[in-house]
Amino acid sequence: MPASPDLDPSASKAWVGIGANLGDPANTVLDAIDALETLPHTRVDARSNLWRTKPVDAPGPYYVNAVVRLRILLSPHALLSALLELENQFGRERSSPNAPRTLDLDLLMVDDLTLNDEGPPALALPHPRLCERAFVLAPLAELDPGLRLPNHERVEQTLDHLLKNPNQAVELLAYFRT
């Protein structure tokens, strides 16, 4: 029997950003979190609340976003492949950059690993726009407020700076699945 991320001291921490703005985005995000829990050698260690955000540099309706912290016994590439497969299962279409989407899963960080691999699939860690997006940093700050980002600031410092821009507004949702 393979080791469990709960018990194996070699398990890595990985943070995944989750977003959706088509269909029923809140339920899609919650369903995606449930689906992440079923990935082999993976355990959802913590999950943020749901956040409502305006699209950044994109058309379409508002997004629902969240972040989960995983414990994984997978390589970053194996996790990314699993995330891309989940997006496909949720009907993700890649018609154009920043197009509205049924589900977006972004691998934000894996421990303190730095990686820039052209793939396929391409993988850059930490995520190249991590420090530029309040819709990622607000839920990330919930999970790990003291976490150091690639810009060497704590997550809440960078978030405070971003929230001064009205285009980066985030709103905590009081959403509960029935």
ChimeraX attribute file (.defattr): number of C-alpha atoms within 10 A of each C-alpha:
attribute: neighborCount
match mode: 1-to-1
recipient: residues
	/A:1	3
	/A:2	8
	/A:3	12
	/A:4	16
	/A:5	22
	/A:6	15
	/A:7	9
	/A:8	13
	/A:9	10
	/A:10	11
	/A:11	20
	/A:12	18
	/A:13	19
	/A:14	23
	/A:15	23
	/A:16	26
	/A:17	23
	/A:18	25
	/A:19	28
	/A:20	26
	/A:21	25
	/A:22	18
	/A:23	11
	/A:24	11
	/A:25	20
	/A:26	24
	/A:27	16
	/A:28	20
	/A:29	25
	/A:30	20
	/A:31	13
	/A:32	23
	/A:33	18
	/A:34	12
	/A:35	13
	/A:36	19
	/A:37	15
	/A:38	12
	/A:39	16
	/A:40	15
	/A:41	17
	/A:42	22
	/A:43	21
	/A:44	22
	/A:45	17
	/A:46	14
	/A:47	19
	/A:48	18
	/A:49	19
	/A:50	24
	/A:51	22
	/A:52	21
	/A:53	23
	/A:54	20
	/A:55	20
	/A:56	16
	/A:57	9
	/A:58	11
	/A:59	11
	/A:60	14
	/A:61	14
	/A:62	16
	/A:63	27
	/A:64	29
	/A:65	31
	/A:66	28
	/A:67	31
	/A:68	22
	/A:69	22
	/A:70	22
	/A:71	25
	/A:72	25
	/A:73	23
	/A:74	18
	/A:75	11
	/A:76	20
	/A:77	16
	/A:78	10
	/A:79	21
	/A:80	19
	/A:81	15
	/A:82	17
	/A:83	21
	/A:84	17
	/A:85	14
	/A:86	19
	/A:87	18
	/A:88	15
	/A:89	11
	/A:90	16
	/A:91	12
	/A:92	18
	/A:93	14
	/A:94	11
	/A:95	9
	/A:96	7
	/A:97	8
	/A:98	13
	/A:99	15
	/A:100	22
	/A:101	22
	/A:102	21
	/A:103	28
	/A:104	24
	/A:105	22
	/A:106	18
	/A:107	23
	/A:108	21
	/A:109	24
	/A:110	23
	/A:111	14
	/A:112	14
	/A:113	11
	/A:114	13
	/A:115	14
	/A:116	12
	/A:117	12
	/A:118	9
	/A:119	9
	/A:120	8
	/A:121	11
	/A:122	10
	/A:123	18
	/A:124	18
	/A:125	19
	/A:126	21
	/A:127	19
	/A:128	13
	/A:129	9
	/A:130	21
	/A:131	18
	/A:132	14
	/A:133	16
	/A:134	26
	/A:135	30
	/A:136	25
	/A:137	27
	/A:138	29
	/A:139	24
	/A:140	27
	/A:141	20
	/A:142	17
	/A:143	19
	/A:144	16
	/A:145	15
	/A:146	14
	/A:147	14
	/A:148	15
	/A:149	18
	/A:150	17
	/A:151	10
	/A:152	10
	/A:153	14
	/A:154	16
	/A:155	24
	/A:156	21
	/A:157	16
	/A:158	21
	/A:159	22
	/A:160	13
	/A:161	12
	/A:162	20
	/A:163	16
	/A:164	10
	/A:165	10
	/A:166	9
	/A:167	14
	/A:168	18
	/A:169	18
	/A:170	21
	/A:171	14
	/A:172	14
	/A:173	14
	/A:174	8
	/A:175	11
	/A:176	10
	/A:177	6
	/A:178	4
